[in-house]
Amino acid sequence: MWNYKKKREDENMLRNGGLLLEKRISYFNSKYSNPIRTFSAEELQKATNDYNLNLIYGFVGSKWYKGCLEGRVIFVKKYDDYYPCSFDVDPESVSNEIAVVAQVSGHKNALKLLGCCLETPKPTLVFEFPKNGNLDDQLRSSNPTCLPWRIRLKIANEIASVITYLHTAFPRPIIHRDIHHINIHLDSMILCFVWHSLRVKHK
C-alpha cells in the first residue's frame, strides 16, 4: 500500500513539475525571479491535522485550510481530487495559477505564495496567513468603525497598485478577472493582499 502511494506521488510530482516549468518558461520568457519551495504531501497533512474540516477557513472553488508549519501559521489551498469538471480545475490550470502567483508574490500587496506540493493529483498551494481575514468579513463586521474611510481609501489604492503591476510588470499582461471583496485579504496592518484565483489570463 505504501509503495503504491509513493508511486502515485512520484508520478504526480513528475507531471505537475513538468507542467509548472512549462508555464513559467512560457509566461515569463525564462526570466522568473521568485523561487518556488516544494512541500511534501505528508508535511501538509500534518500541518492541517490531516485536512481537518474544523480548520477550513473558506471554500471558493477550493478548500482553504488554516494550518501550522515550521512554527508559522499558513494558508493551504487544496483542490479536491475529483472536483466537478464544470469548474475546469485540472493539474494544468493549477500549474498556471502557481506560475503566475509565484511571480506576482514579489509585489508588497500580493498574497505571498510560500510554496506548493506537487505530489497531490492537483498541486496544493501554501500561502502566508492573512491575520485580518478578507474584506468581506470586515465590511460585514458588527463594528461600523472597523474600516474608516481613510483605511478604505488605502485599501483601494493598494488594490489599484497590484492590478497595475499585473498589467505592466511582465512580458505578457496578466488579467485577474475576479476582483471581489471576498478575494481581498488583510493583514494585521490592514495592508491589502489580492488573492489570486484560477481566473487569471494572459493577453
LINNOR-V201280 format. One record per backbone hydrogen bond with DSSP energy under -1.0 kcal/mol. NH is the residue of the N-H (numbers start at 1). CO is the residue of the C=O. If there is no record, write none. Layout:
BEGIN
nh:NH co:CO
nh:NH co:CO
END
This chain:
BEGIN
nh:5 co:1
nh:6 co:2
nh:7 co:3
nh:8 co:4
nh:9 co:5
nh:10 co:6
nh:11 co:7
nh:12 co:8
nh:13 co:9
nh:14 co:10
nh:15 co:11
nh:16 co:12
nh:17 co:13
nh:18 co:14
nh:19 co:15
nh:20 co:16
nh:21 co:17
nh:22 co:18
nh:23 co:19
nh:24 co:20
nh:25 co:21
nh:26 co:22
nh:27 co:23
nh:28 co:24
nh:31 co:28
nh:39 co:116
nh:44 co:40
nh:45 co:41
nh:46 co:42
nh:47 co:43
nh:48 co:44
nh:49 co:46
nh:50 co:45
nh:52 co:48
nh:55 co:52
nh:56 co:53
nh:57 co:64
nh:58 co:64
nh:60 co:62
nh:63 co:78
nh:64 co:58
nh:65 co:76
nh:66 co:55
nh:67 co:74
nh:68 co:47
nh:69 co:72
nh:72 co:69
nh:74 co:67
nh:75 co:127
nh:76 co:65
nh:77 co:125
nh:78 co:63
nh:83 co:80
nh:87 co:84
nh:88 co:85
nh:94 co:90
nh:95 co:91
nh:96 co:92
nh:97 co:93
nh:98 co:94
nh:99 co:95
nh:100 co:96
nh:101 co:97
nh:102 co:98
nh:103 co:99
nh:104 co:100
nh:105 co:101
nh:106 co:103
nh:107 co:104
nh:110 co:107
nh:111 co:194
nh:114 co:126
nh:115 co:126
nh:116 co:37
nh:117 co:124
nh:124 co:117
nh:125 co:77
nh:126 co:115
nh:127 co:75
nh:128 co:112
nh:132 co:186
nh:133 co:130
nh:135 co:184
nh:136 co:181
nh:138 co:134
nh:139 co:135
nh:140 co:136
nh:141 co:138
nh:146 co:143
nh:152 co:148
nh:153 co:149
nh:154 co:150
nh:155 co:151
nh:156 co:152
nh:157 co:153
nh:158 co:154
nh:159 co:155
nh:160 co:156
nh:161 co:157
nh:162 co:158
nh:163 co:159
nh:164 co:160
nh:165 co:161
nh:166 co:162
nh:167 co:163
nh:168 co:164
nh:169 co:165
nh:174 co:166
nh:175 co:201
nh:183 co:180
nh:185 co:193
nh:186 co:133
nh:187 co:191
nh:190 co:187
nh:193 co:185
nh:194 co:109
nh:195 co:183
nh:200 co:198
nh:201 co:175
nh:203 co:173
END
